[in-house]
């Protein structure tokens, strides 16, 4: 499995269990992913540090994943946005495509699928 030690990754999810599971999986890939538990915190982190990829949960209180993804696309167009969601309805996927989001990782995630997406 390819190691991604140079990849700068931010994971945004309001569920601490999801953050823990994702962090453990990323560490298997050689990644030390930063974490934020909401959209506001994520934006604060993005102001301070550069990232290559942001993994965003869709359903969060306050600023949801759609709003955060849109802001990241406008403010930081160089960052690849991956939506991390259990919501697999076609209308959700269509809305994301309409927003220009190309990458969606389903929860619970398959480690191999996550690895391929990062490649």
DSSP file (Angstrom, degrees, kcal/mol; ACC not computed):
  #  RESIDUE AA STRUCTURE BP1 BP2  ACC     N-H-->O    O-->H-N    N-H-->O    O-->H-N    TCO  KAPPA ALPHA  PHI   PSI    X-CA   Y-CA   Z-CA
    1    1 A X              0   0    0      0, 0.0     2,-0.0     0, 0.0   114,-0.0   0.000 360.0 360.0 360.0 130.4    0.0    0.0    0.0
    2    2 A X        -     0   0    0      1,-0.1     2,-0.4     2,-0.0   117,-0.0  -0.339 360.0-132.8 -66.0 140.8    1.4    3.4   -1.0
    3    3 A X        -     0   0    0     27,-0.1    27,-0.2     1,-0.1     3,-0.2  -0.774  11.9-162.7 -96.7 140.3    2.4    5.7    1.8
    4    4 A X    >   +     0   0    0     25,-2.6     3,-1.7    -2,-0.4    26,-0.1  -0.292  33.2 146.0-115.9  45.3    1.3    9.3    1.6
    5    5 A X  T 3  S+     0   0    0      1,-0.3    27,-0.2    26,-0.1    -1,-0.2   0.750  74.2  49.6 -60.6 -24.4    3.6   11.0    4.1
    6    6 A X  T 3  S+     0   0    0     -3,-0.2     2,-0.3     2,-0.1    -1,-0.3   0.600  85.5 105.9 -89.6 -11.3    3.8   14.2    2.1
    7    7 A X    <   -     0   0    0     -3,-1.7     2,-0.7    45,-0.1    25,-0.3  -0.532  61.9-147.3 -75.0 129.0    0.0   14.6    1.7
    8    8 A X        +     0   0    0     -2,-0.3    44,-2.7    23,-0.1    45,-2.1  -0.878  25.9 180.0-100.1 116.6   -1.5   17.3    3.9
    9    9 A X  E     -a   53   0A   0     -2,-0.7    25,-2.7    23,-0.2     2,-0.4  -0.942  20.3-165.7-127.5 136.2   -5.0   16.2    4.9
   10   10 A X  E     -ab  54  34A   0     43,-2.0    45,-3.0    -2,-0.4     2,-0.5  -0.988   9.3-160.0-119.7 129.1   -7.8   17.8    7.0
   11   11 A X  E     -ab  55  35A   0     23,-2.6    25,-2.4    -2,-0.4     2,-0.5  -0.929   4.9-167.5-109.4 129.6  -10.7   15.7    8.2
   12   12 A X  E     +ab  56  36A   0     43,-3.2    45,-2.4    -2,-0.5     2,-0.3  -0.958  26.6 135.5-122.8 114.9  -13.9   17.5    9.3
   13   13 A X        -     0   0    0     23,-2.0     6,-0.1    -2,-0.5    47,-0.1  -0.959  46.2-145.6-157.2 136.9  -16.6   15.5   11.1
   14   14 A X  S    S+     0   0    0     -2,-0.3     2,-0.7    45,-0.2    23,-0.1   0.576  81.1  87.6 -81.9  -8.7  -18.7   16.3   14.2
   15   15 A X     >  -     0   0    0      1,-0.2     4,-2.0     2,-0.0     5,-0.2  -0.821  65.2-157.0 -95.5 116.0  -18.7   12.7   15.3
   16   16 A X  H  > S+     0   0    0     -2,-0.7     4,-2.2     1,-0.2    -1,-0.2   0.821  93.1  55.7 -62.4 -30.7  -15.6   11.8   17.5
   17   17 A X  H  > S+     0   0    0      2,-0.2     4,-2.7     1,-0.2    -1,-0.2   0.926 107.4  48.9 -66.8 -43.5  -15.8    8.1   16.7
   18   18 A X  H  > S+     0   0    0      1,-0.2     4,-2.5     2,-0.2     5,-0.2   0.901 111.3  50.4 -61.7 -40.4  -15.7    8.9   12.9
   19   19 A X  H  X S+     0   0    0     -4,-2.0     4,-2.6     2,-0.2    -1,-0.2   0.914 111.5  48.2 -62.7 -42.9  -12.7   11.1   13.5
   20   20 A X  H  X S+     0   0    0     -4,-2.2     4,-2.4     2,-0.2    -2,-0.2   0.933 112.9  46.8 -64.1 -46.9  -10.9    8.4   15.5
   21   21 A X  H  X S+     0   0    0     -4,-2.7     4,-2.2     1,-0.2    -2,-0.2   0.926 114.7  47.2 -62.4 -45.1  -11.6    5.7   12.9
   22   22 A X  H  X S+     0   0    0     -4,-2.5     4,-2.9    -5,-0.2     5,-0.2   0.925 111.0  51.6 -63.1 -44.2  -10.5    7.9   10.1
   23   23 A X  H  X S+     0   0    0     -4,-2.6     4,-2.1     1,-0.2    10,-0.2   0.914 110.4  48.9 -59.8 -43.7   -7.3    9.0   11.9
   24   24 A X  H  X S+     0   0    0     -4,-2.4     4,-1.2     2,-0.2    -1,-0.2   0.914 112.9  47.4 -62.9 -42.6   -6.4    5.4   12.6
   25   25 A X  H  X S+     0   0    0     -4,-2.2     4,-0.8     1,-0.2     3,-0.4   0.923 111.2  50.5 -67.1 -42.7   -6.9    4.4    9.0
   26   26 A X  H ><>S+     0   0    0     -4,-2.9     5,-2.7     1,-0.2     3,-0.9   0.876 104.8  57.8 -62.7 -36.0   -4.9    7.4    7.7
   27   27 A X  H ><5S+     0   0    0     -4,-2.1     3,-1.3     1,-0.3    -1,-0.2   0.841  99.7  58.8 -64.3 -30.4   -2.1    6.5   10.0
   28   28 A X  H 3<5S+     0   0    0     -4,-1.2    -1,-0.3    -3,-0.4    -2,-0.2   0.777 105.3  50.4 -65.1 -25.5   -2.0    3.1    8.3
   29   29 A X  T <<5S-     0   0    0     -3,-0.9   -25,-2.6    -4,-0.8    -1,-0.3   0.384 126.0-104.1 -90.4   2.2   -1.3    5.0    5.1
   30   30 A X  T < 5S+     0   0    0     -3,-1.3     2,-0.4     1,-0.3    -3,-0.2   0.662  79.2 134.6  83.7  16.3    1.5    7.0    6.7
   31   31 A X      < -     0   0    0     -5,-2.7     2,-0.7    -6,-0.1    -1,-0.3  -0.810  47.2-158.8-103.5 138.2   -0.6   10.1    7.1
   32   32 A X        -     0   0    0     -2,-0.4   -23,-0.2   -25,-0.3     2,-0.2  -0.792  27.1-163.9-109.2  85.7   -1.0   12.3   10.1
   33   33 A X        -     0   0    0     -2,-0.7   -23,-0.2   -10,-0.2     2,-0.2  -0.451  12.3-132.7 -75.1 138.6   -4.3   13.9    9.3
   34   34 A X  E     -b   10   0A   0    -25,-2.7   -23,-2.6    -2,-0.2     2,-0.3  -0.525  25.7-145.7 -81.7 159.4   -5.4   17.1   11.1
   35   35 A X  E     -b   11   0A   0    -25,-0.2     2,-0.3    -2,-0.2   -23,-0.2  -0.949  20.4-176.5-133.4 149.2   -8.9   17.1   12.4
   36   36 A X  E     -b   12   0A   0    -25,-2.4   -23,-2.0    -2,-0.3     3,-0.1  -0.992  18.0-151.7-138.6 142.4  -11.7   19.6   13.0
   37   37 A X  S    S+     0   0    0     -2,-0.3     2,-0.3   -25,-0.2   -25,-0.1   0.362  79.1  16.2 -98.4   6.4  -15.1   18.8   14.6
   38   38 A X  S  > S-     0   0    0      1,-0.1     4,-1.9    22,-0.1     5,-0.1  -0.979  81.0-100.9-164.9 169.6  -17.1   21.5   12.7
   39   39 A X  H  > S+     0   0    0     24,-0.5     4,-2.3    22,-0.4     5,-0.2   0.860 115.8  54.3 -66.5 -38.0  -16.9   23.8    9.7
   40   40 A X  H  > S+     0   0    0      2,-0.2     4,-1.9     1,-0.2    -1,-0.2   0.934 110.6  46.3 -63.3 -46.1  -16.0   27.0   11.6
   41   41 A X  H  > S+     0   0    0      1,-0.2     4,-2.4     2,-0.2    -1,-0.2   0.898 110.4  54.7 -62.4 -40.1  -13.0   25.3   13.2
   42   42 A X  H  X S+     0   0    0     -4,-1.9     4,-2.5     1,-0.2    -2,-0.2   0.922 107.5  49.1 -59.8 -44.8  -12.0   23.8    9.8
   43   43 A X  H  X S+     0   0    0     -4,-2.3     4,-1.4     1,-0.2    -1,-0.2   0.872 109.7  52.2 -63.8 -36.7  -12.0   27.3    8.2
   44   44 A X  H  X S+     0   0    0     -4,-1.9     4,-0.9     2,-0.2    -1,-0.2   0.917 111.1  47.1 -64.2 -42.9   -9.9   28.6   11.1
   45   45 A X  H >X S+     0   0    0     -4,-2.4     4,-2.2     1,-0.2     3,-0.8   0.902 108.3  55.6 -64.3 -41.7   -7.3   25.8   10.5
   46   46 A X  H 3< S+     0   0    0     -4,-2.5    -1,-0.2     1,-0.3    -2,-0.2   0.807 102.2  57.1 -63.3 -29.6   -7.3   26.5    6.8
   47   47 A X  H 3< S+     0   0    0     -4,-1.4    -1,-0.3    -3,-0.2    -2,-0.2   0.811 114.5  38.8 -67.7 -29.0   -6.4   30.1    7.4
   48   48 A X  H << S+     0   0    0     -4,-0.9     2,-0.3    -3,-0.8    -2,-0.2   0.786 121.0  29.4 -93.8 -31.1   -3.3   29.0    9.3
   49   49 A X  S  < S-     0   0    0     -4,-2.2     2,-0.3     2,-0.0    -1,-0.2  -0.947  71.9-119.5-137.4 151.9   -2.1   26.0    7.3
   50   50 A X        -     0   0    0     -2,-0.3     2,-0.3    -3,-0.1    -3,-0.1  -0.665  29.5-172.2 -89.8 144.1   -2.1   24.7    3.7
   51   51 A X        -     0   0    0     -2,-0.3   -42,-0.2     1,-0.1     3,-0.1  -0.955  26.0-156.5-134.3 153.6   -3.7   21.4    2.8
   52   52 A X  S    S+     0   0    0    -44,-2.7    28,-2.8    -2,-0.3     2,-0.3   0.777  84.4  21.5 -92.2 -35.7   -3.9   19.2   -0.3
   53   53 A X  E     -ac   9  80A   0    -45,-2.1   -43,-2.0    26,-0.2     2,-0.4  -0.985  58.5-163.4-138.4 141.9   -7.1   17.4    0.6
   54   54 A X  E     -ac  10  81A   0     26,-2.6    28,-2.9    -2,-0.3     2,-0.6  -0.997   8.5-157.3-126.2 128.9  -10.1   18.1    2.9
   55   55 A X  E     -ac  11  82A   0    -45,-3.0   -43,-3.2    -2,-0.4     2,-0.5  -0.923  19.4-168.5-105.1 117.4  -12.4   15.2    3.8
   56   56 A X  E     -ac  12  83A   0     26,-3.0    28,-3.5    -2,-0.6     2,-0.3  -0.925  19.8-139.7-120.9 127.4  -15.8   16.7    4.9
   57   57 A X  E     - c   0  84A   0    -45,-2.4    28,-0.2    -2,-0.5     3,-0.1  -0.599  16.0-145.1 -73.3 140.8  -18.8   15.1    6.6
   58   58 A X  S    S+     0   0    0     26,-0.8     7,-3.1    -2,-0.3     2,-1.0   0.906  82.5  58.5 -75.4 -41.5  -22.1   16.3    5.0
   59   59 A X        +     0   0    0      5,-0.2     2,-0.3     6,-0.1   -45,-0.2  -0.739  66.9 136.3-103.7  94.1  -24.3   16.4    8.1
   60   60 A X        -     0   0    0     -2,-1.0   -22,-0.1    -3,-0.1     5,-0.0  -0.963  54.4-105.2-130.9 149.3  -22.9   18.6   10.8
   61   61 A X  S    S+     0   0    0     -2,-0.3     2,-0.8     3,-0.1   -22,-0.4  -0.345  94.0   7.3 -70.1 157.3  -24.7   21.1   13.0
   62   62 A X  S    S+     0   0    0    -24,-0.1     2,-0.7   -23,-0.1    -2,-0.1  -0.641 135.6  26.4  75.4-110.9  -24.2   24.8   12.3
   63   63 A X  S    S-     0   0    0     -2,-0.8   -24,-0.5     4,-0.1   -23,-0.1  -0.771  86.9-150.6 -86.2 114.1  -22.3   24.9    9.0
   64   64 A X     >  -     0   0    0     -2,-0.7     4,-2.4     1,-0.1    -5,-0.2  -0.228  29.1 -97.3 -80.5 175.9  -23.1   21.7    7.1
   65   65 A X  H  > S+     0   0    0     -7,-3.1     4,-2.8     1,-0.2     5,-0.2   0.814 121.6  57.0 -64.4 -32.3  -20.8   19.9    4.7
   66   66 A X  H  > S+     0   0    0     -8,-0.5     4,-2.2     2,-0.2    -1,-0.2   0.943 110.4  44.1 -62.5 -46.7  -22.4   21.5    1.6
   67   67 A X  H  > S+     0   0    0      2,-0.2     4,-2.3     1,-0.2    -2,-0.2   0.922 115.9  47.1 -64.5 -44.9  -21.7   25.0    3.0
   68   68 A X  H  X S+     0   0    0     -4,-2.4     4,-2.7     2,-0.2     5,-0.2   0.928 111.6  50.5 -64.1 -45.0  -18.1   24.1    4.0
   69   69 A X  H  X S+     0   0    0     -4,-2.8     4,-2.5     1,-0.2    -1,-0.2   0.913 110.6  50.2 -59.7 -42.6  -17.3   22.4    0.7
   70   70 A X  H  X S+     0   0    0     -4,-2.2     4,-1.8    -5,-0.2    -1,-0.2   0.922 111.5  47.7 -61.8 -44.3  -18.6   25.4   -1.2
   71   71 A X  H  X S+     0   0    0     -4,-2.3     4,-3.2     1,-0.2     5,-0.4   0.904 111.8  50.1 -64.5 -41.2  -16.5   27.8    0.9
   72   72 A X  H  X S+     0   0    0     -4,-2.7     4,-2.8     1,-0.2     7,-0.3   0.920 109.1  52.0 -63.5 -42.9  -13.4   25.7    0.5
   73   73 A X  H  < S+     0   0    0     -4,-2.5    -1,-0.2    -5,-0.2    -2,-0.2   0.876 117.3  39.0 -60.9 -37.6  -13.9   25.6   -3.3
   74   74 A X  H  < S+     0   0    0     -4,-1.8     3,-0.4    -5,-0.2    -2,-0.2   0.931 126.5  32.7 -78.2 -47.8  -14.2   29.4   -3.4
   75   75 A X  H  < S+     0   0    0     -4,-3.2    -3,-0.2     1,-0.2    -2,-0.2   0.804 133.9  24.6 -82.7 -30.7  -11.5   30.3   -0.9
   76   76 A X    ><  +     0   0    0     -4,-2.8     3,-2.1    -5,-0.4    -1,-0.2  -0.535  64.3 165.2-135.0  65.8   -9.0   27.4   -1.5
   77   77 A X  T 3  S+     0   0    0     -3,-0.4    -1,-0.1     1,-0.3    -4,-0.1   0.675  72.8  66.6 -62.7 -16.2   -9.6   26.1   -5.0
   78   78 A X  T 3  S+     0   0    0     -3,-0.1     2,-0.4     2,-0.1    -1,-0.3   0.653  82.8  91.8 -77.8 -14.2   -6.3   24.2   -4.9
   79   79 A X  S <  S-     0   0    0     -3,-2.1     2,-0.4    -7,-0.3   -26,-0.2  -0.678  77.7-130.6 -85.5 130.4   -7.6   21.9   -2.2
   80   80 A X  E     -c   53   0A   0    -28,-2.8   -26,-2.6    -2,-0.4     2,-0.5  -0.673  22.3-144.8 -77.3 128.5   -9.2   18.6   -3.3
   81   81 A X  E     -c   54   0A   0     -2,-0.4    22,-0.7   -28,-0.2     2,-0.5  -0.855  17.3-175.9-100.5 126.1  -12.6   18.2   -1.6
   82   82 A X  E     -cd  55 103A   0    -28,-2.9   -26,-3.0    -2,-0.5     2,-0.4  -0.988  17.9-142.5-117.8 126.6  -13.8   14.7   -0.6
   83   83 A X  E     -cd  56 104A   0     20,-2.4    22,-3.5    -2,-0.5     2,-0.6  -0.769  10.2-160.2 -90.1 134.0  -17.2   14.3    0.9
   84   84 A X  E     +cd  57 105A   0    -28,-3.5   -26,-0.8    -2,-0.4     2,-0.3  -0.937  32.1 143.7-117.8 104.3  -17.4   11.7    3.6
   85   85 A X  E     - d   0 106A   0     20,-2.0    22,-2.1    -2,-0.6   -28,-0.0  -0.984  56.4-148.1-149.6 152.9  -21.0   10.6    4.1
   86   86 A X  S    S+     0   0    0     -2,-0.3     2,-0.9    20,-0.3    -1,-0.1   0.500  79.4 100.8 -89.7  -8.7  -23.4    7.8    4.9
   87   87 A X        +     0   0    0      1,-0.1    -2,-0.1     2,-0.0   -29,-0.0  -0.684  40.6 164.4 -83.2 105.0  -26.0    9.5    2.7
   88   88 A X        +     0   0    0     -2,-0.9    -1,-0.1     4,-0.1    18,-0.0   0.187  21.8 137.5-109.8  16.9  -25.9    7.6   -0.6
   89   89 A X    >>  -     0   0    0      1,-0.1     4,-2.0     2,-0.0     3,-0.6  -0.343  60.6-125.4 -63.8 143.7  -29.1    8.9   -2.1
   90   90 A X  H 3> S+     0   0    0      1,-0.2     4,-2.7     2,-0.2     5,-0.2   0.854 109.8  57.2 -60.9 -36.1  -28.9    9.8   -5.8
   91   91 A X  H 3> S+     0   0    0      2,-0.2     4,-2.2     1,-0.2    -1,-0.2   0.843 106.4  50.5 -66.0 -30.2  -30.2   13.3   -5.2
   92   92 A X  H <> S+     0   0    0     -3,-0.6     4,-2.4     2,-0.2    -2,-0.2   0.938 111.8  46.6 -68.1 -46.8  -27.3   13.9   -2.8
   93   93 A X  H  X S+     0   0    0     -4,-2.0     4,-2.5     1,-0.2    -2,-0.2   0.879 112.6  50.7 -62.8 -37.8  -24.8   12.7   -5.3
   94   94 A X  H  X S+     0   0    0     -4,-2.7     4,-2.9     2,-0.2    -1,-0.2   0.928 109.0  50.6 -65.8 -44.3  -26.4   14.8   -8.0
   95   95 A X  H  X S+     0   0    0     -4,-2.2     4,-1.3     1,-0.2    -2,-0.2   0.910 111.7  48.5 -59.3 -41.7  -26.3   17.9   -5.8
   96   96 A X  H  <>S+     0   0    0     -4,-2.4     5,-2.8     2,-0.2     4,-0.4   0.915 111.2  49.2 -65.3 -43.0  -22.6   17.2   -5.1
   97   97 A X  H ><5S+     0   0    0     -4,-2.5     3,-1.5     1,-0.2    -2,-0.2   0.916 108.5  53.8 -60.4 -42.7  -21.9   16.8   -8.8
   98   98 A X  H 3<5S+     0   0    0     -4,-2.9    -1,-0.2     1,-0.3    -2,-0.2   0.800 106.8  52.8 -62.2 -28.2  -23.7   20.0   -9.5
   99   99 A X  T 3<5S-     0   0    0     -4,-1.3    -1,-0.3    -3,-0.2    -2,-0.2   0.547 123.5-107.6 -81.4  -8.4  -21.4   21.7   -7.0
  100  100 A X  T < 5 +     0   0    0     -3,-1.5     2,-0.6    -4,-0.4    -3,-0.2   0.602  69.1 148.8  90.1  12.1  -18.4   20.3   -8.8
  101  101 A X      < +     0   0    0     -5,-2.8    -1,-0.3    -6,-0.2    -2,-0.1  -0.721  18.1 175.0 -82.4 120.0  -17.6   17.7   -6.1
  102  102 A X        +     0   0    0     -2,-0.6     2,-0.5   -21,-0.3    -1,-0.2   0.696  56.7  65.3 -96.2 -23.3  -16.0   14.8   -7.9
  103  103 A X  E     +d   82   0A   0    -22,-0.7   -20,-2.4    -7,-0.1     2,-0.4  -0.902  51.2 169.6-117.9 124.2  -15.0   12.6   -4.9
  104  104 A X  E     -d   83   0A   0     -2,-0.5     2,-0.5   -22,-0.2   -20,-0.2  -0.998  13.2-164.1-131.0 129.5  -17.4   11.0   -2.4
  105  105 A X  E     -d   84   0A   0    -22,-3.5   -20,-2.0    -2,-0.4     2,-0.2  -0.965  20.1-135.9-114.4 121.0  -16.4    8.4    0.2
  106  106 A X  E     -d   85   0A   0     -2,-0.5     2,-0.4   -22,-0.2   -20,-0.3  -0.477  26.3 -98.7 -79.4 144.7  -19.2    6.4    1.7
  107  107 A X  S    S+     0   0    0    -22,-2.1     2,-0.1    -2,-0.2     3,-0.0  -0.860 111.6  42.9 -99.4 141.5  -19.5    5.7    5.4
  108  108 A X  S    S-     0   0    0     -2,-0.4    -1,-0.1     1,-0.1     2,-0.1   0.612 102.1-146.2 -67.2 142.7  -18.7    3.2    6.7
  109  109 A X        -     0   0    0     -2,-0.1     2,-0.6    -4,-0.1    -2,-0.1  -0.432   8.8-130.6 -84.1 152.7  -15.6    3.5    4.4
  110  110 A X     >  -     0   0    0     -4,-0.2     4,-2.5     1,-0.1     3,-0.3  -0.891  17.4-139.3 -95.3 123.7  -13.7    0.7    2.8
  111  111 A X  H  > S+     0   0    0     -2,-0.6     4,-2.5     1,-0.2     5,-0.1   0.862 103.3  51.5 -55.0 -37.6  -10.0    1.2    3.5
  112  112 A X  H  > S+     0   0    0      2,-0.2     4,-2.5     1,-0.2    -1,-0.2   0.895 109.3  49.9 -66.9 -38.7   -9.1    0.1   -0.1
  113  113 A X  H  > S+     0   0    0     -3,-0.3     4,-2.3     2,-0.2    -2,-0.2   0.913 111.5  49.0 -64.0 -42.0  -11.6    2.6   -1.5
  114  114 A X  H  X S+     0   0    0     -4,-2.5     4,-2.1     2,-0.2    -2,-0.2   0.922 111.0  50.3 -62.3 -44.1  -10.1    5.3    0.6
  115  115 A X  H  X S+     0   0    0     -4,-2.5     4,-1.7    -5,-0.2    -2,-0.2   0.925 111.0  48.2 -61.0 -46.0   -6.6    4.4   -0.5
  116  116 A X  H  < S+     0   0    0     -4,-2.5    -1,-0.2     1,-0.2    -2,-0.2   0.888 110.0  52.5 -62.8 -39.7   -7.6    4.5   -4.2
  117  117 A X  H  < S+     0   0    0     -4,-2.3    -1,-0.2     1,-0.2    -2,-0.2   0.891 108.2  50.5 -63.9 -39.7   -9.3    7.8   -3.7
  118  118 A X  H  <        0   0    0     -4,-2.1    -1,-0.2     1,-0.3    -2,-0.2   0.822 360.0 360.0 -69.0 -30.4   -6.2    9.3   -2.2
  119  119 A X     <        0   0    0     -4,-1.7    -1,-0.3    -5,-0.2    -2,-0.2   0.511 360.0 360.0 -63.2 360.0   -4.1    8.0   -5.1
